[in-house]
């Protein structure tokens, strides 16, 4: 997931003085922000901002379950499976924004389009689904190449598009009879059935969405009529807008001191997203000396100052941007082992491991990158510099824009020795987190900046995909969690707990009631919010 930065949707920022004169009975506008780019094509969407857009503009067969792991029905009313095939019954009467009815043909089209384009979350389905077919207008069947336990959870990443609208807007392209599969048109428009539809789109600055009045699940009283989702605003700008009441919800990436100061102002509240699916990992380049030696990696793992890191992330006595981890699996995923000890700094053990390492730390310089768009990470990078230097390593800290880091880490020779990257499970299944990070079969991405190649890890990852018994799967992921803890391809620094800063007049039910909260990234459903002014 591309890093999320700061960019709040402020109608006031873009408005003229005449706009400010609009009386109080004007449409309700919700203003919030995220990091660029905001992708509205469901076959390309991958990032945090993209997920927010997808969950409001499009619908999926299933949705992450509220209050716990797993999924619950959305467009589907029910489903059956024999382990290799899944058959879904669809809700009758669901309409796309065009007015076209949603049918099984649209589901088949959406899957085929995603796989053909080979972008976004297509890796969740490509090579796994043998075929999809419309049994009748409200029944769709998926046949898999082999049993694939994460398939049901993966469907939260298959937004359903209006096939007729896409085909009506296709131009010549590389997909034969499907032309460009509507790619050019869908970069600035939508073909969804969600509660909001795209009014305008600039992926670098703002997506504007308006209510779709025929949405089949309806809206909360005083739900926003329009949503302005802005990209790329800096923390000082966000702070000023919030203070003036010209912004409604700030992104998750404000520095703790900014959140703390805003929370002290009248009319501003804090809400926490803690779905237990996001880890903050200090990714160690296992393919580059000296970190190709496990003992050197373990030395850094013991030297890391976990307690001070958590203090840096503390907002107040009730809220913080991180909690301790017990391994690479966050607490909300299958396989999390609450009985494992929390990580603690232990310099004596760090020196013991370093003594077993084949490299001399004094002649083994380390470079630590930190993401320029998240200022709080500089402090953690400097903290690592101080601690790792005590072991004898010359350490260089480098401020690097996310766009450059995400490119550098795909190659072992250019990836830094260490960089902090947040990775979230993209579905309610541990496979969607660990497979992308640690399978040697997956082409390198920012998620796999460790470049780990380990036969046992690969074996356990494959077993977790093919085993369909939930108890046996849990045992597999617990073993994998412990194995990765021992291999230390990353320092599992903390579990990310997002803290939103919002105006009191905006009700955020999924964040304010833990029983309604779902997987990280899936909680900003605009139709459930209300603006009471």
C-alpha positions in Angstrom: 0.0 0.0 0.0 1.5 3.2 -1.1 2.1 5.4 1.9 -0.8 7.5 3.1 0.1 11.1 3.8 -1.9 14.2 4.5 -4.5 15.8 2.3 -7.9 17.0 3.6 -10.9 17.6 1.5 -11.9 21.2 2.3 -14.7 22.8 0.4 -13.5 26.1 1.9 -10.1 25.8 0.4 -11.5 25.7 -3.1 -14.5 27.9 -2.6 -15.0 31.5 -3.6 -16.5 34.1 -1.2 -19.9 33.5 -2.9 -19.7 29.8 -1.8 -19.2 30.9 1.8 -22.4 32.9 1.6 -24.5 29.8 0.9 -27.1 29.4 3.7 -27.0 26.6 6.3 -29.7 24.6 4.5 -27.3 23.9 1.6 -26.1 20.4 0.9 -24.1 18.6 3.5 -20.5 18.3 2.4 -18.0 16.0 4.1 -14.3 17.0 3.7 -11.5 14.6 4.4 -8.0 13.7 3.0 -5.5 11.1 2.1 -2.2 10.7 0.2 -2.2 10.8 -3.6 -2.9 9.0 -5.8 -6.7 8.4 -5.6 -7.5 5.6 -8.0 -11.1 5.1 -9.0 -10.7 2.2 -11.5 -11.4 -0.9 -9.4 -9.1 -3.1 -11.5 -6.2 -0.8 -10.4 -7.0 0.2 -6.9 -4.6 -1.0 -4.1 -3.9 1.8 -1.6 -5.6 3.1 1.5 -7.2 6.0 -0.4 -8.3 3.6 -3.2 -9.9 1.3 -0.6 -12.0 4.2 0.8 -13.0 5.1 -2.8 -13.9 1.5 -3.7 -16.0 0.8 -0.6 -18.1 3.9 -1.3 -18.4 3.9 -5.1 -18.6 0.1 -5.7 -20.0 -3.0 -4.0 -18.6 -6.5 -3.5 -20.2 -9.9 -3.0 -19.0 -9.9 0.6 -17.6 -7.4 3.1 -15.3 -7.7 6.0 -17.3 -8.8 9.0 -18.0 -6.3 11.7 -16.6 -7.0 15.2 -14.4 -9.9 14.2 -12.5 -11.8 11.5 -14.2 -13.2 8.4 -16.8 -11.8 5.9 -20.5 -11.2 5.8 -22.9 -10.8 2.8 -23.2 -7.6 0.8 -24.3 -8.2 -2.8 -24.6 -11.9 -2.1 -27.4 -13.2 0.0 -25.9 -16.7 0.5 -23.3 -19.0 -0.9 -22.3 -22.7 -1.0 -18.9 -24.3 -1.6 -17.4 -27.8 -2.0 -13.9 -26.4 -1.5 -13.1 -26.0 -5.2 -16.2 -24.2 -6.4 -18.3 -21.4 -4.9 -21.9 -20.5 -5.9 -23.4 -17.2 -4.9 -27.0 -16.0 -4.9 -27.2 -12.2 -5.6 -29.6 -9.6 -4.1 -32.5 -8.8 -6.5 -33.1 -5.2 -7.4 -29.6 -3.7 -7.0 -29.0 -0.9 -9.5 -25.9 0.5 -10.9 -25.5 4.3 -11.1 -26.5 4.1 -14.8 -29.8 2.5 -13.7 -28.9 -0.9 -15.1 -29.7 -3.8 -12.9 -26.8 -5.7 -11.3 -26.6 -9.3 -12.6 -24.4 -12.3 -12.5 -23.0 -11.3 -15.9 -21.5 -8.2 -14.3 -19.8 -10.3 -11.6 -18.2 -12.5 -14.3 -17.2 -9.4 -16.4 -15.6 -7.7 -13.3 -13.5 -10.8 -12.5 -12.4 -11.3 -16.1 -11.6 -7.6 -16.5 -9.4 -7.5 -13.4 -7.5 -10.7 -14.4 -7.0 -9.5 -18.0 -5.6 -6.1 -16.9 -3.3 -7.8 -14.4 -3.1 -4.8 -12.0 -4.6 -4.0 -8.6 -5.5 -7.1 -6.6 -5.6 -9.3 -9.7 -3.0 -11.6 -8.0 -5.7 -12.7 -5.6 -7.5 -14.4 -8.5 -5.2 -14.9 -11.4 -4.1 -18.5 -11.7 -6.6 -19.4 -8.9 -9.9 -19.1 -10.7 -10.4 -21.5 -13.5 -13.6 -19.9 -14.7 -16.6 -17.8 -13.6 -20.0 -18.3 -15.0 -23.5 -16.8 -14.7 -25.8 -19.8 -13.9 -28.8 -17.5 -14.1 -29.3 -13.7 -13.8 -28.9 -13.8 -10.0 -26.5 -16.8 -9.6 -22.8 -16.8 -10.2 -20.4 -19.7 -9.9 -16.6 -19.6 -9.5 -14.6 -22.8 -10.2 -11.1 -22.7 -8.8 -8.0 -24.5 -10.2 -7.6 -26.2 -6.8 -8.9 -25.6 -3.2 -7.9 -22.1 -2.2 -8.9 -21.3 1.4 -8.4 -17.4 1.2 -10.8 -17.1 -1.8 -13.9 -16.0 0.0 -12.0 -13.3 1.9 -10.4 -12.3 -1.4 -13.8 -11.3 -2.8 -13.8 -8.1 -0.6 -11.3 -6.9 -3.3 -13.5 -7.6 -6.3 -15.7 -4.5 -6.8 -18.5 -5.2 -9.3 -18.6 -3.0 -12.4 -21.5 -2.3 -14.7 -20.5 -4.3 -17.8 -22.8 -2.5 -20.1 -21.6 0.9 -19.1 -17.9 -0.1 -19.4 -18.4 -1.6 -22.9 -20.4 1.5 -24.0 -17.3 3.6 -23.1 -14.5 1.4 -24.4 -12.1 2.5 -27.1 -9.6 0.6 -29.1 -7.1 -1.3 -27.0 -5.2 -4.5 -26.4 -8.0 -6.6 -25.1 -9.5 -7.7 -28.4 -13.3 -7.4 -28.5 -13.1 -5.6 -25.2 -11.0 -2.8 -26.6 -9.3 -1.0 -23.7 -11.8 -2.6 -21.2 -13.0 1.0 -20.5 -9.7 1.8 -18.9 -9.4 5.4 -20.1 -13.0 6.2 -19.2 -12.9 4.6 -15.8 -9.9 6.6 -14.9 -12.2 9.6 -14.4 -15.7 8.1 -14.1 -17.3 5.2 -12.4 -19.5 2.2 -13.3 -20.5 1.2 -9.7 -23.5 0.5 -7.6 -22.2 2.0 -4.4 -23.8 4.6 -2.2 -21.8 7.4 -3.9 -20.9 8.2 -7.5 -18.0 10.1 -9.0 -18.8 13.7 -9.9 -15.2 14.7 -10.7 -11.8 13.1 -10.4 -8.2 14.4 -10.3 -6.1 11.5 -8.8 -3.4 14.0 -7.6 -5.7 16.5 -5.9 -9.3 15.6 -5.3 -12.1 13.1 -5.9 -15.6 14.6 -5.6 -18.5 12.1 -4.9 -22.2 12.7 -4.6 -25.0 10.5 -3.2 -26.6 7.8 -5.3 -30.2 8.1 -4.1 -31.2 4.6 -5.3 -28.6 2.8 -3.2 -30.1 -0.4 -2.0 -29.0 -0.1 1.7 -30.1 3.5 2.2 -28.4 6.3 4.2 -28.1 7.4 7.7 -30.1 10.5 8.7 -28.0 13.6 7.7 -25.5 11.5 5.7 -23.3 13.7 3.5 -24.8 14.8 0.1 -21.3 15.4 -1.3 -17.9 14.1 -0.3 -14.6 15.9 -1.1 -11.7 13.6 -0.8 -8.5 15.6 -1.1 -4.9 14.3 -1.7 -1.5 15.7 -0.7 -2.2 18.3 2.0 0.7 18.9 4.4 0.2 18.4 8.2 0.3 22.2 9.0 -2.4 22.8 6.4 -4.6 20.1 7.8 -4.1 21.5 11.3 -5.1 25.0 10.3 -8.1 23.8 8.4 -9.3 21.7 11.3 -8.8 24.6 13.7 -11.0 26.8 11.6 -13.7 24.2 11.2 -13.0 24.0 7.5 -12.1 20.3 7.5 -14.0 17.4 8.9 -11.8 14.3 9.1 -8.0 14.3 9.1 -6.0 11.3 7.8 -4.3 8.8 10.0 -0.8 10.0 9.4 -0.6 13.3 11.3 2.3 13.4 13.8 1.2 12.6 17.4 1.9 16.2 18.6 -0.4 17.6 15.9 -3.2 15.2 16.9 -2.6 16.0 20.5 -2.9 19.7 20.0 -6.0 19.4 17.8 -7.7 17.2 20.4 -7.3 20.0 22.9 -9.4 22.3 20.8 -13.1 22.8 21.2 -15.3 20.9 18.7 -12.7 18.3 17.8 -12.6 14.6 18.8 -10.5 11.5 18.3 -11.6 8.1 17.0 -9.5 5.0 16.6 -9.3 2.4 13.9 -7.8 -0.7 15.4 -8.9 -3.6 13.2 -5.8 -5.6 14.1 -4.7 -6.0 10.5 -1.8 -3.5 10.0 1.8 -4.0 11.1 4.6 -1.5 11.2 7.7 -3.3 10.0 11.3 -2.3 10.0 12.0 -4.2 6.8 15.6 -5.6 6.8 17.2 -6.4 3.5 18.1 -10.1 4.0 19.8 -10.3 0.6 22.4 -7.6 1.4 25.4 -7.9 3.7 25.5 -7.8 6.7 21.8 -8.5 7.0 22.0 -11.7 5.0 23.2 -13.2 8.3 20.3 -14.1 10.6 22.4 -13.4 13.7 23.0 -9.9 12.6 19.3 -9.4 12.0 18.5 -10.8 15.4 21.0 -8.5 16.9 19.2 -5.5 15.5 15.9 -7.0 16.6 17.1 -7.2 20.2 18.7 -3.7 20.0 15.5 -2.0 18.8 14.0 0.3 21.4 10.3 -0.9 21.4 9.3 1.0 24.6 10.5 4.4 23.4 9.0 3.8 20.0 5.6 3.3 21.6 6.1 6.4 23.7 6.7 8.4 20.5 3.4 7.2 19.2 1.4 8.0 22.3 -1.3 10.7 21.9 -2.8 10.7 25.4 -3.6 8.2 28.2 -6.4 6.7 26.1 -5.0 6.6 22.6 -1.8 5.9 20.7 -0.8 5.2 17.1 0.7 1.8 18.0 0.5 -1.2 20.4 3.1 -4.0 20.9 3.4 -6.8 18.4 4.2 -10.5 19.1 5.3 -11.4 15.6 4.6 -10.5 12.0 0.8 -11.2 12.4 -1.3 -8.4 13.9 -3.8 -9.3 16.5 -6.9 -9.4 14.3 -5.8 -12.2 12.0 -6.0 -15.9 12.1 -2.8 -17.4 13.6 -2.0 -14.5 16.0 -0.6 -16.0 19.1 -1.4 -14.0 22.3 0.9 -16.3 24.3 4.1 -15.2 22.6 6.0 -12.6 24.6 6.0 -8.9 23.6 9.2 -7.7 22.0 11.6 -6.0 24.4 14.9 -4.3 23.9 17.8 -6.5 25.3 21.3 -5.2 24.5 23.0 -8.1 26.1 21.2 -10.6 23.8 21.9 -8.2 20.9 25.6 -8.5 21.6 25.4 -12.3 21.9 23.7 -12.6 18.5 26.2 -10.2 17.0 29.1 -12.3 18.3 27.7 -15.2 16.1 27.5 -13.0 13.0 30.2 -13.5 10.4 30.5 -9.8 9.8 32.4 -7.2 11.7 30.0 -4.4 12.5 32.7 -1.7 12.4 33.3 -2.4 8.7 29.6 -3.0 7.9 27.8 0.3 7.5 24.0 0.4 7.6 21.7 2.7 5.8 18.3 3.4 7.2 15.6 5.1 5.0 12.6 6.9 6.4 9.5 8.0 4.5 9.6 11.7 3.9 5.8 12.0 3.9 5.5 10.6 7.5 7.6 12.9 9.8 7.1 10.8 12.9 9.2 8.1 11.2 12.3 10.2 11.3 12.3 10.0 15.1 12.2 6.2 14.9 14.9 6.1 12.3 17.1 8.3 14.5 16.3 6.1 17.5 17.5 3.1 15.5 20.7 5.0 14.5 21.5 5.6 18.2 20.9 2.0 19.2 22.5 0.2 16.3 25.6 2.5 16.6 26.0 1.1 20.2 26.6 -2.3 18.5 29.5 -0.8 16.5 27.7 -0.2 13.1 28.3 3.0 11.2 24.7 4.1 10.5 23.4 6.6 8.0 19.8 7.9 8.1 18.3 9.0 4.8 15.1 10.9 4.2 13.5 9.5 1.1 10.2 10.2 -0.7 7.8 7.3 -0.8 7.8 7.2 -4.6 11.5 6.6 -4.6 11.5 4.1 -1.7 8.8 2.0 -3.3 11.0 1.7 -6.4 14.3 1.1 -4.6 13.0 -1.7 -2.4 12.0 -3.9 -5.3 15.6 -4.7 -5.9 18.0 -6.2 -3.3 20.9 -4.2 -4.6 19.1 -0.8 -4.2 16.9 -1.5 -1.2 18.2 0.1 2.0 19.3 -2.1 4.9 16.3 -1.0 6.9 13.1 1.0 6.2 9.9 1.3 8.2 6.8 0.4 6.1 3.2 -0.2 7.2 1.6 -3.2 5.6 -2.0 -4.1 6.1 -3.8 -7.4 5.3 -5.8 -6.5 2.2 -8.4 -9.1 3.0 -9.7 -10.6 6.3 -7.2 -13.5 5.9 -3.5 -13.8 7.0 -2.5 -15.0 3.5 -3.2 -11.6 2.1 -0.5 -10.1 4.4 2.2 -12.8 4.7 2.1 -14.3 1.2 2.8 -10.9 -0.4 5.6 -10.2 2.1 7.4 -13.5 2.3 6.6 -15.9 -0.5 9.6 -16.3 -2.8 7.1 -16.9 -5.7 5.8 -13.3 -5.6 7.6 -10.7 -7.7 9.3 -8.1 -5.4 7.2 -5.2 -4.3 7.4 -2.6 -1.5 5.6 -5.2 0.6 8.5 -7.7 0.2 11.4 -5.3 0.8 13.0 -8.0 3.0 13.7 -10.2 -0.1 13.5 -13.3 2.1 13.9 -16.7 0.5 13.3 -19.6 2.9 12.0 -23.0 2.0 10.1 -23.6 5.3 8.4 -20.3 5.0 7.3 -21.1 1.4 6.1 -24.5 2.5 3.9 -23.0 5.3 2.6 -20.3 3.1 1.4 -22.8 0.5 -0.1 -25.1 3.2 -2.1 -22.1 4.5 -3.5 -21.6 1.1 -4.6 -25.1 0.4 -5.8 -26.2 3.9 -9.5 -25.6 4.3 -10.0 -26.7 7.9 -10.0 -23.5 10.1 -8.3 -25.2 13.1 -5.6 -26.6 11.0 -5.1 -23.3 9.2 -4.8 -21.5 12.5 -2.0 -24.0 13.6 -0.2 -23.4 10.3 -0.2 -19.7 10.7 0.9 -19.9 14.3 3.9 -22.0 13.3 4.6 -19.5 10.4 4.4 -16.6 12.8 6.9 -18.2 15.1 9.2 -19.2 12.2 9.3 -15.7 10.9 9.9 -14.4 14.4 13.0 -16.6 14.6 14.2 -15.7 11.1 13.8 -11.9 11.8 13.5 -10.7 8.2 11.9 -7.6 9.8 11.8 -5.9 13.1 8.1 -6.2 14.1 8.1 -2.7 15.6 4.4 -2.2 16.5 0.9 -2.9 15.5 -0.5 0.3 13.9 -3.6 1.7 15.5 -5.0 4.6 13.4 -6.2 7.7 15.2 -8.5 9.9 13.3 -9.1 13.6 14.2 -12.6 14.6 13.4 -15.0 17.4 14.1 -17.7 16.7 16.8 -20.5 17.4 14.3 -19.5 14.3 12.2 -20.7 11.0 13.5 -18.4 8.0 12.6 -20.3 4.9 13.8 -17.9 2.3 12.7 -15.0 4.0 14.5 -17.0 5.0 17.6 -18.5 1.5 18.3 -15.9 -1.4 18.2 -18.7 -3.9 17.6 -19.3 -2.2 14.2 -15.6 -1.9 13.3 -14.2 -4.1 10.5 -10.9 -4.8 8.9 -8.5 -1.8 8.7 -9.2 0.5 5.7 -12.9 -0.5 5.4 -14.5 1.7 8.1 -15.0 5.0 6.3 -18.5 4.3 4.9 -19.9 7.7 4.1 -23.5 6.6 3.9 -23.4 5.6 7.6 -22.0 8.9 8.7 -24.0 12.0 9.6 -23.2 15.7 9.8 -25.3 17.5 12.3 -24.9 21.1 11.4 
